[in-house]
Amino acid sequence: MKTIQLPIDEKAIKTLKAGEMALLSGKLITGRDQAHLRFAGAIKKGKKLPVDIKGQTIYYVGPTPAKAGEVIGSCGPTTSRRMDSFSPLLMKNGLKAMIGKGGRSKEVVAAIKRHKGVYFITIGGAGAYLAKRIKSAKVIAYPKLGPEAVYELEVRDFPVITAIDSRGKSIF
Protein backbone atom coordinates (compact mmCIF):
# COMPACT_ATOMS: atom_id res chain seq x y z
CA MET A 1 0.00 0.00 0.00
CA LYS A 2 1.34 3.42 -0.93
CA THR A 3 1.64 6.30 1.48
CA ILE A 4 0.96 9.72 -0.01
CA GLN A 5 1.87 13.02 1.61
CA LEU A 6 -0.60 15.87 1.06
CA PRO A 7 -0.68 18.21 -0.65
CA ILE A 8 -0.38 15.65 -3.40
CA ASP A 9 2.14 16.38 -6.14
CA GLU A 10 2.19 15.41 -9.79
CA LYS A 11 4.96 12.87 -9.22
CA ALA A 12 2.81 10.96 -6.70
CA ILE A 13 -0.28 11.22 -8.90
CA LYS A 14 1.62 9.79 -11.85
CA THR A 15 2.61 6.67 -9.86
CA LEU A 16 -0.95 5.78 -8.85
CA LYS A 17 -2.83 3.08 -10.74
CA ALA A 18 -6.58 2.39 -10.75
CA GLY A 19 -7.41 -0.14 -8.04
CA GLU A 20 -4.36 0.67 -5.93
CA MET A 21 -4.86 1.37 -2.22
CA ALA A 22 -3.12 4.27 -0.47
CA LEU A 23 -2.91 6.03 2.88
CA LEU A 24 -3.09 9.83 2.77
CA SER A 25 -1.42 12.04 5.38
CA GLY A 26 -1.37 15.83 5.51
CA LYS A 27 -3.92 18.56 4.86
CA LEU A 28 -6.91 18.49 2.54
CA ILE A 29 -10.11 20.46 2.19
CA THR A 30 -13.74 19.40 2.22
CA GLY A 31 -16.60 20.50 0.03
CA ARG A 32 -19.99 19.32 -1.07
CA ASP A 33 -22.74 20.58 -3.36
CA GLN A 34 -23.19 24.09 -1.95
CA ALA A 35 -19.46 24.80 -1.63
CA HIS A 36 -18.93 23.61 -5.20
CA LEU A 37 -21.76 25.84 -6.42
CA ARG A 38 -20.14 28.84 -4.71
CA PHE A 39 -16.65 27.97 -5.99
CA ALA A 40 -17.92 27.65 -9.57
CA GLY A 41 -19.91 30.89 -9.31
CA ALA A 42 -16.86 32.80 -8.08
CA ILE A 43 -14.64 31.38 -10.83
CA LYS A 44 -17.17 32.26 -13.53
CA LYS A 45 -17.36 35.84 -12.18
CA GLY A 46 -13.58 36.15 -12.03
CA LYS A 47 -13.60 36.48 -8.25
CA LYS A 48 -10.97 35.10 -5.91
CA LEU A 49 -11.94 31.90 -4.11
CA PRO A 50 -11.91 31.94 -0.29
CA VAL A 51 -9.62 28.88 -0.47
CA ASP A 52 -6.71 28.27 -2.82
CA ILE A 53 -7.63 25.07 -4.70
CA LYS A 54 -4.39 24.83 -6.69
CA GLY A 55 -2.80 21.48 -5.94
CA GLN A 56 -5.55 20.64 -3.44
CA THR A 57 -7.30 17.42 -2.58
CA ILE A 58 -11.00 17.83 -1.82
CA TYR A 59 -13.00 15.33 0.23
CA TYR A 60 -16.72 15.20 -0.49
CA VAL A 61 -18.03 15.07 3.07
CA GLY A 62 -20.40 16.82 5.44
CA PRO A 63 -19.16 15.84 8.90
CA THR A 64 -21.46 15.52 11.87
CA PRO A 65 -20.73 17.67 14.94
CA ALA A 66 -17.89 16.47 17.14
CA LYS A 67 -18.74 14.94 20.48
CA ALA A 68 -16.89 16.17 23.58
CA GLY A 69 -13.21 15.30 23.33
CA GLU A 70 -13.31 14.46 19.61
CA VAL A 71 -11.79 16.37 16.71
CA ILE A 72 -14.74 15.76 14.37
CA GLY A 73 -17.91 13.72 14.19
CA SER A 74 -18.66 10.95 11.75
CA CYS A 75 -17.38 11.85 8.31
CA GLY A 76 -18.09 9.32 5.61
CA PRO A 77 -17.91 10.16 1.90
CA THR A 78 -20.72 11.72 -0.10
CA THR A 79 -21.78 10.45 -3.53
CA SER A 80 -19.35 12.08 -5.94
CA ARG A 81 -21.63 12.35 -9.00
CA ARG A 82 -23.37 15.26 -7.30
CA MET A 83 -20.20 17.31 -7.89
CA ASP A 84 -19.67 16.19 -11.50
CA SER A 85 -21.03 19.37 -13.09
CA PHE A 86 -18.44 21.42 -11.15
CA SER A 87 -15.37 19.16 -11.10
CA PRO A 88 -13.99 19.87 -14.62
CA LEU A 89 -14.03 23.63 -13.92
CA LEU A 90 -12.34 23.18 -10.55
CA MET A 91 -9.70 20.91 -12.08
CA LYS A 92 -9.07 23.47 -14.82
CA ASN A 93 -8.39 25.93 -11.98
CA GLY A 94 -5.89 23.70 -10.21
CA LEU A 95 -7.73 21.06 -8.17
CA LYS A 96 -5.67 17.85 -8.31
CA ALA A 97 -7.47 15.15 -6.35
CA MET A 98 -10.96 14.27 -5.18
CA ILE A 99 -12.20 11.78 -2.58
CA GLY A 100 -15.75 10.46 -2.47
CA LYS A 101 -17.76 7.38 -3.29
CA GLY A 102 -19.18 5.98 -6.50
CA GLY A 103 -18.45 6.44 -10.17
CA ARG A 104 -17.93 9.65 -12.12
CA SER A 105 -19.23 10.98 -15.42
CA LYS A 106 -17.26 10.67 -18.65
CA GLU A 107 -16.67 14.45 -18.50
CA VAL A 108 -14.97 14.13 -15.10
CA VAL A 109 -12.88 11.17 -16.30
CA ALA A 110 -11.77 13.28 -19.28
CA ALA A 111 -10.91 16.22 -16.96
CA ILE A 112 -8.90 13.94 -14.67
CA LYS A 113 -6.92 12.72 -17.67
CA ARG A 114 -6.50 16.20 -19.22
CA HIS A 115 -5.37 17.86 -15.96
CA LYS A 116 -3.34 14.89 -14.66
CA GLY A 117 -5.46 14.49 -11.52
CA VAL A 118 -6.77 11.54 -9.55
CA TYR A 119 -10.05 10.41 -8.04
CA PHE A 120 -10.01 8.36 -4.86
CA ILE A 121 -12.85 6.54 -3.17
CA THR A 122 -13.06 5.69 0.49
CA ILE A 123 -15.25 3.49 2.63
CA GLY A 124 -18.93 4.44 2.58
CA GLY A 125 -20.75 3.64 5.83
CA ALA A 126 -17.57 3.91 7.89
CA GLY A 127 -17.72 7.56 8.92
CA ALA A 128 -16.88 6.88 12.57
CA TYR A 129 -13.82 4.87 11.56
CA LEU A 130 -12.65 7.55 9.11
CA ALA A 131 -13.08 10.26 11.78
CA LYS A 132 -10.37 8.55 13.82
CA ARG A 133 -7.91 9.27 10.97
CA ILE A 134 -8.56 13.02 11.24
CA LYS A 135 -6.17 14.84 13.57
CA SER A 136 -7.53 18.38 13.24
CA ALA A 137 -10.50 20.11 11.64
CA LYS A 138 -11.35 23.78 11.18
CA VAL A 139 -13.87 25.66 9.07
CA ILE A 140 -12.04 27.79 6.51
CA ALA A 141 -14.87 28.99 4.22
CA TYR A 142 -18.66 29.36 4.07
CA PRO A 143 -19.34 28.75 7.79
CA LYS A 144 -23.07 29.45 7.35
CA LEU A 145 -23.33 26.19 5.37
CA GLY A 146 -22.97 24.19 8.60
CA PRO A 147 -21.82 20.66 7.76
CA GLU A 148 -21.41 21.72 4.12
CA ALA A 149 -18.92 24.45 5.06
CA VAL A 150 -15.40 24.06 3.70
CA TYR A 151 -13.11 22.54 6.32
CA GLU A 152 -9.38 22.06 6.37
CA LEU A 153 -8.66 18.60 7.70
CA GLU A 154 -5.36 17.20 8.77
CA VAL A 155 -5.42 13.46 8.16
CA ARG A 156 -3.06 10.65 9.07
CA ASP A 157 -3.13 7.31 7.27
CA PHE A 158 -6.51 8.08 5.70
CA PRO A 159 -7.44 5.00 3.62
CA VAL A 160 -8.37 5.44 -0.04
CA ILE A 161 -8.51 3.45 -3.26
CA THR A 162 -7.42 4.98 -6.55
CA ALA A 163 -10.66 4.78 -8.49
CA ILE A 164 -9.62 6.80 -11.57
CA ASP A 165 -5.95 7.38 -12.24
CA SER A 166 -4.29 10.19 -14.17
CA ARG A 167 -4.39 8.15 -17.38
CA GLY A 168 -8.19 7.85 -17.15
CA LYS A 169 -8.15 4.17 -16.13
CA SER A 170 -11.09 3.39 -13.86
CA ILE A 171 -12.16 0.63 -11.50
CA PHE A 172 -15.75 1.23 -12.53
MOHU-V41504 format. One record per residue. N is the residue number from 1. RES is the residue in one small letter. D_FIRST is the distance of its C-alpha to the first C-alpha in Angstrom with 2 decimals. Layout:
((N RES D_FIRST) (N RES D_FIRST))
//
This chain:
((1 m 0.00) (2 k 3.79) (3 t 6.68) (4 i 9.77) (5 q 13.26) (6 l 15.91) (7 p 18.24) (8 i 16.02) (9 d 17.62) (10 e 18.39) (11 k 16.59) (12 a 13.15) (13 i 14.32) (14 k 15.46) (15 t 12.19) (16 l 10.61) (17 k 11.53) (18 a 12.82) (19 g 10.94) (20 e 7.39) (21 m 5.52) (22 a 5.31) (23 l 7.28) (24 l 10.67) (25 s 13.26) (26 g 16.81) (27 k 19.58) (28 l 19.90) (29 i 22.93) (30 t 23.87) (31 g 26.38) (32 r 27.82) (33 d 30.86) (34 q 33.50) (35 a 31.57) (36 h 30.71) (37 l 34.39) (38 r 35.49) (39 f 33.10) (40 a 34.31) (41 g 37.91) (42 a 37.76) (43 i 36.28) (44 k 38.97) (45 k 41.64) (46 g 40.45) (47 k 39.79) (48 k 37.24) (49 l 34.31) (50 p 34.09) (51 v 30.44) (52 d 29.19) (53 i 26.63) (54 k 26.08) (55 g 22.46) (56 q 21.65) (57 t 19.06) (58 i 21.03) (59 y 20.11) (60 y 22.61) (61 v 23.69) (62 g 27.00) (63 p 26.40) (64 t 29.02) (65 p 31.07) (66 a 29.75) (67 k 31.53) (68 a 33.21) (69 g 30.87) (70 e 27.76) (71 v 26.19) (72 i 25.93) (73 g 26.65) (74 s 24.61) (75 c 22.62) (76 g 21.11) (77 p 20.68) (78 t 23.81) (79 t 24.42) (80 s 23.58) (81 r 26.48) (82 r 28.85) (83 m 27.75) (84 d 27.95) (85 s 31.44) (86 f 30.38) (87 s 26.96) (88 p 28.36) (89 l 30.81) (90 l 28.30) (91 m 26.03) (92 k 29.20) (93 n 29.77) (94 g 26.47) (95 l 23.88) (96 k 20.49) (97 a 18.05) (98 m 18.73) (99 i 17.15) (100 g 19.06) (101 k 19.51) (102 g 21.12) (103 g 22.03) (104 r 23.69) (105 s 26.98) (106 k 27.56) (107 e 28.79) (108 v 25.53) (109 v 23.59) (110 a 26.20) (111 a 25.88) (112 i 22.11) (113 k 22.84) (114 r 25.96) (115 h 24.55) (116 k 21.16) (117 g 19.30) (118 v 16.44) (119 y 16.55) (120 f 13.92) (121 i 14.76) (122 t 14.25) (123 i 15.86) (124 g 19.61) (125 g 21.86) (126 a 19.65) (127 g 21.23) (128 a 22.15) (129 y 18.66) (130 l 17.32) (131 a 20.37) (132 k 19.28) (133 r 16.40) (134 i 19.21) (135 k 21.04) (136 s 23.87) (137 a 25.50) (138 k 28.62) (139 v 30.54) (140 i 30.98) (141 a 32.85) (142 y 35.02) (143 p 35.51) (144 k 38.12) (145 l 35.48) (146 g 34.45) (147 p 31.03) (148 e 30.77) (149 a 31.32) (150 v 28.81) (151 y 26.83) (152 e 24.81) (153 l 21.91) (154 e 20.03) (155 v 16.65) (156 r 14.32) (157 d 10.77) (158 f 11.84) (159 p 9.67) (160 v 9.99) (161 i 9.75) (162 t 11.08) (163 a 14.44) (164 i 16.51) (165 d 15.48) (166 s 17.98) (167 r 19.69) (168 g 20.56) (169 k 18.55) (170 s 18.07) (171 i 16.75) (172 f 20.16))
//
